[in-house]
Amino acid sequence: MSRAFLESGGQVDQQKVSKKGNSRKMPCCDSDLRIEVNEDATCDSGHYPIALNKNFATDAAKPSYAPHSRILPVHIRISLQSTETELKASRVPAAVSVTVRGHSGASGSAAKVDRVLKLNAVDLTINAVKGVDSWDHDGKILELHWAKGFDGEKVVDIDYVIEKPIAGLYFHVADEAVPDRALHVITDHETERARYWLPCVDVPLVRTTLEFVITHSTHHTAVANGAHISTTPNADNAAISTTIYKLANHTCPSYLICWAVGDFVTVDDGDVDGMKLQYLCSRDNEFVTPENLLKTFGKTGAIVRWMQEKVGLKFPWEKYYQIVSPRIEGGAMENISLVTYKDVYLFNDDLGKDGFGQAVNGTNVHEMAHTYFGDLITMRHFEHVWLKESWATYIDYCYYEDHYSHDEARLKSFTQMEGYISETARYMRPIVCRTYNSSWDLFDAHTYPGGAFRLHMLRWSLGDAAFWAAIKTYTNTFAGKSVETEDFKRVLEQQSGLNLTKFFDQWIYGRGYVKLKAEQQYDADRRMVQITLEQTQGDKALEVPAVFEVTIEVDVMDSRGEVYTTEVTFTDATGPKVVAFVAIGDAKPTVIEVDPRGKVLHTLDFNPGEAILEATAKKGIEVTSRIRAYRQLIKNGNVSALRKVSAALPQEPFYGVRAAVYTALENAKTQAAVDILAQSLTVETDPRALRVLAMSCTMKDAGIRTGLLAVLTTKPAAEVSPRTRRFAYENLGRQQHPADGAFLIQASESASTRDIHNLSLQGVLLGLGHHRSQEALQQLYRLLFESKMPENTLVVLVNAYASGALTQHSKQSRKDACEHLAQLVRAHPASRVRKASIRALIKMGDDALAYKSVCEAVAAVSFAEQDTLKLVAAVRTMGGAKNMNDLQKTVEELESKIKKVEAVVSLLEAKEKEAKEKEAKEKEAKEKEAKEKEVKEKEEPKL
């Protein structure tokens, strides 16, 4: 599953990540699925630390284990009545026939598991259950009982009704609030949401073959996992058809089960070795066209061919369908042979200007990689989720390596590394861990980029040949099976001959990463550069080792362009501090790059002086070294350093470096940094960098305002994408200029801002929220309560309205806004809007206290269990902090004072520089006078 998306409609911006701080089936194998009752106890518990850092799991969290499987579902036949009438009512009469396989023979207390099967079945109306001796349903668990244990197979028939489920199955039905919806229903399960519409054992260990019998209106399309068997109009009513799909040759866990029925635009795109390719999207607006579907997914066939070659195993499915819907809750989901995408992934030429298509291709690669890592080879239980999500994330990077420039691939890897590191500022957990409040919590930056970079380190450790040979062995050996981390480790060891126990203990079962502090000295007489590297991450309380066993490469470039490389190796014997020497020629060192090829997961603290930083920023071979040099110059913050940044930045050839520098300048928040951003708005022409630049211009400044207006009104259209306009509009609102209020209000009513996914309009709405004027707030109220907008835009509108209300001086205005938001919490039909309104009220502080109980009540029952815990906990903090309006004012006052101090410092630096220059000139003049006098005396004849 891909969680890397913005609610605005785009992938997480690579250059912004560091600032913060979003399976499996296989041929049946009875021996693999028959698990002894005490198998979990055979694992070495020392490999699974459960004392997790605070902010990840609460004190109430308990270790989670895969269930017993003495009675095992092996096949599910799902019959669904999903005609247009049923869809409009958000209900589906259903029947499932579950074939279960018994395994009797246990004695004592374990014998009970031979007679009882517990199915997750949340809020389902169970009408009848046949094939059991008795059954009981408490609203969450459907418990099936047999009087005696049994061997062999039995069939259990369950007749039930699905009606307005809160998760798992999502109905997209037009209503008064959101009339612009194409009727359809679609599933989205990860991690444990199938239970809200399907009685099942809702964990990854249990996998079954599948059959779907879907009754639907003939003018609708029905799709599901597996091969399409038939679509047949009913003999007595041609307006109703029955479609059958079967997944017969592979098995599927509950979270990968998928079906959809409704009004879809459909495009066929040929096949790959007989595997049919098809793309579908709900017909919601004018941007849903066959042309845009092909633009979005047109590289699928080529990616399939590349991936089969890379992994060494042919795709096993009869079809590979990709379906787009606004109802998908996550980003994208790798359901077997039917991959689902949130509608924000659909793009056109306008959106594609800023590199969005490249990001979509990356998600396509990610989800497709799950065919092997997740679908064919399934994690046994959630603690091993990195075996699918880290792998899918890493395969995305490998695609960059093979299809884009070296700089693009290095930036991708660097971004993945920093995405993980930014999360460790909040908590630091092992990659493999069993203790969590919800399995959904494991789908974080530790698992995605954190695990991916650890795979990258393994690849460097083994070497390309051994690594990819091991992966081909792994996929072919375990296809159709459930795996644990040790299974993967053993294959790597067998292929390479390496003992990887310490690597896995430190990097997979342990916490942390390398934090490097670097120093350099140059001995001109010896022509030697001394490099001192020290690991500083050691933390006994968090069990972070003082020394990770790694080798760090260092490149030194001299003034003639010659590059010299050394390696610094850390072991327990060396300790955390190691000194290395680099012999160079008679030219001075000018550029120093630490870990230039990106082999080790680390942070770097290195300030070698402005001369080397400037040279590295300008001439560093690797983009990551140039980014780090620019960041250090900005961090140094003095006039001289920022002048060097200002002079060098426009000459930087790679857009990704410029984009990363724009983010660093935003984080600096100094006036000198703001001035560079303002100047960049006038000269940046690459749409990919311009998007990040517009996003980074969050400061209130006259130059920034002028530049943002230029982006919105005079920049060539070819340079400005919808996402760039979104950020420009939003940050224009932050300028709080009186004239911009009318400009934004007009834009909010203009058809020109209704681009794909309403991205420009979303920026306008957020800009109105930041503008703080009463007129802006009134316009947001009118749009929220008196106009019709798509759901994703409504969510943004709720946030904008809350932002505008939060900064109102009138307490009554703030209380009125809270009442309006509470009305949305109570009554809005869209769950996302209700959730956004709850979070908005939380931000309103004490003004919203009167609505705390309604927020808590709705949060507790309206969303999937995996979302509820944290939301309810957040609601309970309402009123526990100072009003956000006061806090924001305090921050602004501090920023203003910082700018004043900065101005004084700049003036003092300028005076100091002037004095030094004057002193140097006077000294030079005196030395010149002395030399002239000496020469004159020598030339005068002796008396």
N, C-alpha and C positions, 0 to 999 in steps of 0.2 A: 504494500500500500504506500502511496505517496502522500505525505503530509506537507510537502513543500509548496504551499500556495498562499497567496494573499487573498483576503476577502475582497480586495479590490479587483481581483481577477488575474493575478499574475503569479509567477514563481517568486519565491523568496529572493530578494535581490542579493546577489553574491556579495556586493561591496557593502551591504548594510548589516550583514549578520553579526559582525564583531562588535557592533554598537550595542546590541542587546545584552544586558547583564550584570512547521506541522508535520503457494500455498497449495496446493499440493496433491494431487492424487496420482494414483498409481495402481498397477495391477494388484489384484487381491493377493494377500500373503498372510494366510492364517497364522503361521508360526510367528510372524512379526507382530500380529495384533493380539495374540493370546499372551497376556501378561500375568505373571504370578502376583499374588496379593501383596507380597512384601518387596517387590522389586525396587521401589524407591529407596528402601533402607540399604540396598547394596551399594549405593553411590557413596563416594568419599565426601562426607559433608564438609570437610575442610576446603573442598573446591567450590563451595557455594556460600560465601560469606553472607550473613543475613543482618548484621548490625549496620543498617544503612544510615547514611548521613541524613540529618534533619532536612526538611523541605522537600524530600522525595516521598518518604512513607511516614505515616503518623505512628504514634506509639501503639495504636490499635491494630496495625497491620500484622498479619500472620504469614508464615511461609505457606506457599501454595504448591500443591503437588498434583500430578496427573491422577485421574480417578482409576479405580479398579475396572477391569474389563472382563469379568467372568460371564456376564451376559452382554453380548456385543451387537449393536445394530450393524447389519451388513448391506442392507438395501432399503431405500425409501421410494415408494411410489406416491407422488404428490398430485392430487386432483384439485383444481382450482376453478371456481366459477367467477370469471372476471369480465363480464359483459359491461357495456357502457353504463347501464343502469346501476350495476354494482359499484363500478368505479366512482361514479358521481356521489354515491352514498358512502364512500370510503369504507366499504366492507367487502369481504370475500368469503362466501361459504366454501369450506375446504374439507378434504378427507385425505388422510395419509394411511398407507399400509406399510408398516415397518417390519421388515424381516429381521429377526434377532437370532443369534446363534448362542446356544448355551454351552457351558463348560462345567458340568457338575463334578463333584468329587471332593470338594473341600469338607473339612470336618470342624467341629468346635464352633467358635464365634465367627470364623470365616465362612461358614456354610450359608449364612444369610445372604451373602452376595450372589449365591447361585439362584436365588429365588426372587430377587427384587431388582428392578431397573428403574432408575430415576431419570425422567426426561424434564428438561427445562421447558416450561410452557407458561409464559407470563401473561396474565390478563386475557387468556383465551376462554371462549365459551365452549366447554367440552360437552357435547351432546351425548356421545356414546363411545364406549371402548369395548372391543371384542377381541377374543384370543387370549385373555388373561383370566385368572380365577377371581381377582378383585382389583380395584383401582381406587386411587384417591387423588384429588386435586385441591391444593390449598391456595390457588391463585398464582403460584410461582412454579411449583414442582408437581408434575404428574407422575405419581408413583404407581408402578405396575407390579402386581404380586402374582406369583405362582405358588401353589401349595407345595410343590417339590422342585428340586433342581432338575435340570434336564440337559442332555446332550443333543446336538443337532439343531435344526431350525424350527422356529415358530413364526407365524405372522400375526401381528397386532394391528387391528383396524381402529382408527381414531376418527370420529366425525366431529367437526368443530366449526366455529365461525370466528373469522378475524374481523374485528370492527374497530376502526380508528386507533390502530396501534400507536404507541408513543415512540417507537423506534423499530428499526429492522426492515419494515415494509412501509414505503412512503408513497402516499397518494398526491398527485399533482392535479388539483381540481380548481377550476376558476371559481372565484367568489367575488363578493362586492369589494373587498379590500384589495384583492389582486385579480382583476378580471382577465389579465393577459397570460393565461396558462393553457398549454396544450394538454389535454386530458391523457394521463397515463399513470401507471403504478410501477414501482421498481424497488428492488431490494438493495440494502447496503448494510453489511453485518459486522465488519471488524470492530472490536474483537469478539464480543459476546452479545450480539443483537439478533441473531436468528431466532432466539427464544421468544421474541415478541410476536412472531407469526407462525412459527413451526415448532411442534413438539419434537425435541431432539436432545441429544447429549451435546451441549453447546461448548465443546472444548476441542482443540485440534487433534487429540489422539484418536478420536473416533471418526472413522471415515467409511463412507458407504458408496455403493453405486446408486444411480439415480434414474428415475423416470418421471417426467412431467406430462400431465394430461391437462391442458389449459383450454377451457371453454371461454371464448371471447367474441366480441362483435367482429363481424367479417371485415369491416373497413379498418380495423385496428391490426397492428403487427404484434405477434407474440414471439418472444425469444427466451431461451433458457440454456443452462449448461448442456454440453454434449452435442450429439448429432441430431440434426433435424430429420425426423422420421416421416412426418406427414402433416399437412394442413387440409382439413376436409370440412366443407360446409355441411351443416346438419341437414338431413334428408327432409325434415318437416319444417325447417326454417332457415332459408339461405342467408339470412342476416346474422346468423350465429354460426361460428366455426369452431372446430376442435383442432388444436395443434399439439403434437407429441414430440418431445425431445427425450433422448436417452443418453446417459453417460454409463455405458456398459463395460468398457474395457479399462476404466480407471476408477479409483475411489476418491471421494471428496469429503473433507471436513465441513462442518456446518457453516463456518464463517466464509467459505468460498462458494456456497450455494447461491445461485442467482437466477432470477427470471424478471421479465418486464413485459407489460402489455400496454399498448396505447397508440397515440398519434405520433409517428416518427417519420422524419425524412430518412431515407435509406439509400446507401450507395454501395454497389458491389465493386470490388477492386481486384478481380481476378483471383489467383490462388498461388500458393507456394508449395510445390511438390504435392498438389492435390488438396492442400488445406485451404479452404475457402476464406477469403478476406471480405469483411463487410463492416461498414460504419453506419451508425444510426445516431440521430439526435432528435429530441422532442421539438416539435414544430412551434416554438414559442414566439419568434420574432423574425423580422426580415433578414437577420444575419444568418439564420439557419438555412443554408443552401447546400446543394451537392458540391458546389465549387469550394466552399469553405470547409466542408467535411474532408474533401480530398486534400485541401491545403493543410489541414490539421493532422491527418493520419496517412498522407500519401506515401511516406517513406517506410511504412510498416513492412512491406514485402522485403525491401532491401535490408531492414534491420533484422528480420527473421533469418535471412540467409547469412548475415554476418554473425549473428549470435550462435547459430547452429555450428558454424565453423569454430567459433571461439571456445564453446563449451564442449564440443565433440559429441553431441547427441541430437538426433533429429526431433523436431517438434512432434509431440504425440497426438495432438488433437485433430479431429475431423474438420474443425473450423476455427477461425480466430476472429471473433466479432469484438468491436469496440463501440460502446454506446454512451452517449452524452446526455446528462439530465441535470437540471437545477436541483433535483431532490437528493443528489448524492451528498452525504454529510461530510465526508473527508475530502481528499483531493482526487485520488483515483484508487481503484481496487482491482486486484488481479484475479478475480473469479475465474475458475477454470473455463477456458474457451469463450468467455463473455466478460471482457474487461469493462468496468464502468468508470466514467470520468465526470467530475463536476463540470457544469456548463462553462465555467471560466476558462477552460482549456481551448474552447473553440476560438479560432482566430482568423482574421482576414489580413489583407495587405497592409491596411492602416496600422493594425496592432503589431504586425510583424516587423515594422520599421526598426524597433529597438531591441531586436534579438529575441522576441517572445517565442518565435517559431523554434529556435534552438532549445529553449527551455522546454517547450512541449515535446520535442523529439526526445529530450532527456527523460521526461516522465514516461513516454512511450517505451523507451529502453528499460527503464526501471520496472514497469509493470510486466513487460515481456520477460525480463530476467527471472521473475517469480515463477514462470513456467517450470524452470528447473529448481530454483531455490525458493521453495514454498509449496508449489503445486505438486510437482513430482516427488520432491524430497521435503517432507513436512517435519516441522519442529515437534518433538514429543509433547512438550508443554511450553508455556509462555516464557519461562526463564531462558529458553534457547532461541528467542525471537531473532537474535542477531544473525542466526544462520539463514534467515530469509531477508530481513530488511537491510542489514549491513551489506549483504551480498548484492542485493538489487541496487543499492546506492553505489557500490563500488563498480559494478558493471557499467553503470552510467558514466563513471569516470573513464573506464576503459574504452567506451565508445568515443569519448572526447579524444583520447590518445590516438585512436585510429582514424578519426574523421575530421578533426579540427587542427588548428595550429598548435605548436608546442606551447606557446604562451597561453592559449585558451585552456589547454589541459593542465598546465601548472597552476593557473589561477583557480581552476575547478578544484584541484586537490587542496590547495592552500585555503580555499573557502570552506571546504568540508572540515578541515582541521580546526579552523577558527570557529566554525559553527558549534562544534563539540565543546571547545574550550570555553566559549562564552556561557554555556549552560553550567559548567562546573563552578562558576561564581555563585550559583544558587544552591547546587548540591552536587555531590560526587559519589557515584555508586559504581559497583562492579558492572561490567558488561553483562555477565551472567549473574542474575540474582533472583531469589525466589520470594523475597518479602516485598509486598507492594499492596496498596489499597485496592487498586484495580489493574487488571492486565493492560488496560489502555494506557496506564502511566508508563509502561515500558516502551511505548512508541515515541521516544524522545530523541534528543540530539545525541545522547550516549549511544543509542542503538543505531541510528541512521548514519551520520557522518563519523561518530566516534568509533563504531565498529568497522565502518568502511576503511578508515585510515589504518586501523590495526591489520586489516587484510592487506593493505598496501605495504605495510612493514613486513608482513610475512612473505610477500612476493619478493621484496628486496632481499630478505634473509635466505630464501631458498634459491633465488635466481629464476628468471623467466621460464626456462625449459622445465625445471623440476616443478615449479609452481603450477603451470598450466597442465602438465602431465598429471599432477596430483588431482587437479580439479576434474579432469576428464575421468579419472578413475573413480573419484567421489560420486560424480553424477551417474555414471553407469552402474556403480555398485549399489547405490542406495535409492535409485529410482523406484518409486512405489513403496517406500518405507518411511518410517518415522525415525528421526535421528536426534542425538544429543551432541553437545559440543565435543565430547571425547571421541565420538565417531569420526568427526572431521579432523581432529588432531591426529588420530592414529593414521589416517590416510596420508596426511602431510609428512609424518615421520617415516612411514614406510617408503614413500617415494623419494624422500630427500636423504634419509640416513641421519637426520639431525634429531637430537633430543630437544623437544620443544616444551618440556614441562615447565621450565622456568619462565619462558616467554608467556605461556598461558597463565601461570600463576600470577605474574606481574601485570600483564596487560588485559587479560580476559576475566579471570576470577578476582583480580585485585582492582584497586582504585588508582586514579591519577595518571599523570603524564610527566614528561620531562620539562622542568623549568630551568632554562639555561641563563646564566650570567656570563658575559664574555668581556674580556679585556685584551688589548693588544699593545705591544711596544715594539718600536723599530730601533735596531742597533745598526746605525749607518756604517760604523767601522767594520763590523762583522758581516754586514749585509744579511741580517737575520731579522725575521719578524717572529716575535714571541706571542703565541696565542694561548690565553688561559681561559679554560671553560670550567664552569662550576655548576653542578646540579643543586638547586636550592629548594626543591619541592618537598623534602622529607617532612612528614607529619605523622607522629606516632599515634595521635588520637584518632586520626582517620585511616591509619594503617597504610599510608602512602610511603613507599620505600624511599630511603635517602639516595639510593643509587639504582637506576634502571640500567640494565646491561645493554648498552647501545654503542654504536660507532657514529661519530659526527664528522662529516667532511667539512673542510674549510678551504675555500679558494681565495688566493691573493693575486691581484692583478697589479703589475707595476705600471709606471707612467708610459712605458713603451707598448703596453697592451699584452705583455706576456703573462700567462696565468700559471700559478704554481699551486698544487693541491697537497694537502696533508690530511691525515685522519686522526681523530682523537677518540680513543676507545675507553669506555668506562666499564669497570667490573667491580665486584666487591673488594678485590685486592687494591685497586687504584683509589677507591674512595670517591667522594663526590667531586673532587677538584683535580683536574689534569692539565698539565702544561705541555704544549707542543711547539716545535720550532720549524719555521719555513725558511729555507735558504733561497734567496732571490739574487738577481743580478745586481749591477751597479745602479739601476734605476730605483727610485723611491716607490714604496707601495702606495697605491692610490685607491684601490677598491678591495674591500674584504667582504666575502659572502659566506655566511655560516649555513650549513646544510643546504647548499644551493639547489640540489636535485630533489629535495623534499622527501627524504627517506625516513625521517623520524618525527613522531608526534611530539611537538614541543612548543614552548614560547621562548622568546629571546629578549634579553635585556642587554643592549649593546649600544654604547655611545662612544665611538672612537674619535670624536671630534668633527667639527664642521667640514673640514677639508675632505676627509674620507667619506663622510655622509653625502656631501654634495657630489663627489665623483661617483659614488655608488648609485645615487639617484639618477645620474646622467648616463653612466656607462655600465652599470651592473648587467651581467649577462642574463640573469634570471629575473623575471617580473617580480617574484616574491622579495628578492633582495632590494629591488628598487622601491617597492612599496614600503618595506621596513625602514629604508633610509629616509624616505620622505616623512614617514610618521615620526621618526626620531627628531628630525629637524623641526617639525611642527610642535612636538612635545617640548623641545628646548625653548621654543617660544620667543626668543629674542629677535630684535629687528633684523639683525644680520642673517639669522637662519631663515626667517620667513621671506626675506628678499631673495634668498637663494631658491626657495620653493617657487616663488612667483616668477622668477626668471626661467627656471628649468621646466616648469609644468607644461607650458604650451608646446614645448619641443618634444615631450614624451610621445613616442610613436604608437604605443599600445593603449587603446581606449580603456582597458581594464585597470591599468595603473592609474590613469587620470581619475577614473571613477572611485577607486579606493582612496585616493588623495582627497577628493571632494568630501568623502565621509569623514576622514580624519580632520579636515578643516572644520567641518560642522561640529565635531566633538570638542574641538579646541575652544570654540565660542569666544575667541578674542577678536578685537576689532581688526587687527591685521589679517587674521584668517578670514573674517567676513569680507574684507576688501578683495581678497583673492577670489573668493567665490563670486562676488558681484562682477568682477572683471571677467571671470570665466564664462559667465552667462552671455557675454557679448561675443566671445571668440570660439566657444565649443560648437562643433558642427556634427560630430558623430552622434546619431540618435541614441546609441546604447549608453554613451557616457552622459549625454545631455539629460537622459531620464534620471540617472543617479544624482546629477548636479541639481536638477529641479527638486528632487526629493530632499537634498541636503540643505537647501536654502530656507531653513526654519527660523532664522533670526529676524528680528524687527530692525530694518535698516533701509535707508533711502536708496542706496545703491542696489540692494537686493530687490526692492520693489520695482525700480526702473527695469532691471533685468528680467524679472518675472513677467511684467507687462509686455516686454518685447517678445518673450517666448510665446505669449498668448496672442499677440497681435501682429508682429512683423517678421518673426523667424520664418524661413522657408518651410512650407508644409512638409517637404520631404525629410526634414530634420526633427519634426515634432510628432511623436506618437500619442495615442490616447492616454497611455500611462504617464507620459511626460506632462500632458495637459492636466491630468488629474492632480499631480503633485504641485504643478505651478499654480493652479487655482487654489488649492488648499493653503499653500504658503503665502499666496497673495493675501488671503484672509488674515493671516497672522500679522500682517503689517498694520492692520487696524486703521488704515487711512480712511477718512470720511468719504472720499470720492469712490473708494473701491466697494463700498456697500451697495450702491446703486448698480455698479458694474456686475457684481456677483448676483444680485437679485435678477437683473436682466438675463444673465447667463443661465440662471436656474429655470427660466421659462423658454429658453431658446432651443429650437430643434437641433442646432449645431452641437449641443452638448449631449445629445442622445446618440452617442456612438456605440460601438460594440460593448456590451456589458455595462453601458451607461458609465464608463470610466470617467469621462470628463465631468458628467453631472455629479458623480460621487465626490470629485474634488471640489466642485462648486459648493456642494452641501457642507462639506467639512470646512471650507473656507468661510462660509457664512457662520458656522459655529464658532470659529476662531475670531471673527470680526468683532463680536461682543456688543454690537449696537442693538438697540431695541428693535429697529426695523429689520435687521437680519434675523433676530429670534422670531419675530412675527411671521416672516416669510417661511421659516422652517416649520413653524406650527401649521401654517396653511398647507404646506406641501405634505406634512405628515398626516394630517387629519382631514384634509379636504381634497386631496388629489389621489390618483391611482398610480402606483409604481410597482415594478417587479420586486420580488422579495429581497433579493440581494441588495438592491438600492434602498429598500426600507430599513434594513439593518444599519446601513451607513447613516441614513437619515436620523434614526434614533440616536446614534452616537453623536451626530452633529448637533441635534437639538439639546441633548444633555450638556454638551460642551458650551453651547451658547447660554444656556440657563445657569450653568455653574458660575459664570463670571458676572452675572447681573448683580448690581449693587442693592437692588430692592429685594428684601427678604421675601416679600409677598410674591414677586415674580418667580423666585426660585421655588417657593412652595406650590405655586400654580403649576409649574413645570413638573414637579414631583407627582402631583395629582394626575396630570395627563399621562405621564409614564406609567403610573400604577394602573391606569385604565387599560393600557396596552398589555400589561402583565396579566390582568384578570381576563381580558376578553378577546385579544387578538387571536385569530385562528392559526397563524403561522408560529410554530414553536421557536424558530430562530428569532423572530421579532420579540416574542415573550422573553427569551433568554437575554437578548440584547437590552431589553428594557430593564430587566432585573439588574444587570451589570451597570447600566446607566444610573439606576437609583442608588446602588452601592457607592458610586462616585460622588453622589450628591451630599453625602455626609449627614450631619444632624438634620438637615432640612427634610430628609426622606424617612426619618425614624417612624413616622406614623404609618408607613407602608411596609415596615419590616416583616410583620406577620404574614401579609399576603404574599410577599416575595418568597418567604421561607416555605409557605404552603405550596405554592406553585412549583418552586424549585424541587421540592421533595417528590412530586408525583408526575411531573409533566415530561420528563426526559429519561433517556436510558440510564440504567443504574450506574454505568461506567462514567457518566457525566454528572451525576447528582451529588456525590459526596463533596467534591470541591466547590460546587456552586452553592450548596447549602452552607458550607463552612464560610464562604465569602460573604453570604448574606448575614451571617451571625456577627460579622465585624462591623456592620452598619452602625454609625454613630460612635464608634470607638476611637475615632481620630478627629483631629482638628478639621474644620470645614476645608474642603479642597480649594475653594476659592481663596481663602486666606493663605493657604500653603502656596498656591500659584503666585499670589501677589508677593509673598516673601521671596520666592525664587527670583521673580523679576527684579525686585529691589536689589537683591544680591548681585544679579547679573549686571545691573546698571552700575553698582558700586565697583564691580570688578573692571568694567570698561573704563571707569574714571581712573582707577588705580593703574590700569594698563596704559592709559594715555600719559600719566605722569611718568611711569617707568620708561615708556618710549622716549619721552622728552629728555629724561635724565640720560638714557643711553645715547641719544643723539648728541647731547651736550658733552658727554664723556668722550664720545668718538671725535667730536669736533676739537676738544681739548687735546686729545692724543695726537690727532692729525697736526694741530698747531705746534705741539711740542716736537713732533717728529720733523716738521718743516724747519723749526728753529734750530733743532739739533743738526739737521742736514746743512742748513745755511752756515752754522758755526764751523762744522767740519770742512765745508767747502772753503770758507774764509781762511781757516787754518792751513789748509793744503796750499791755497794760493799764496799765502804769506811765506810758507816754507819754500815753495818753488821760487818765489821772487828773491828770497834771501840767498838761495843757491846760485841764482843767475847773477847777482850783484858781484862786481870784482872785489877781490880782497884788497884791503889797504895795506 
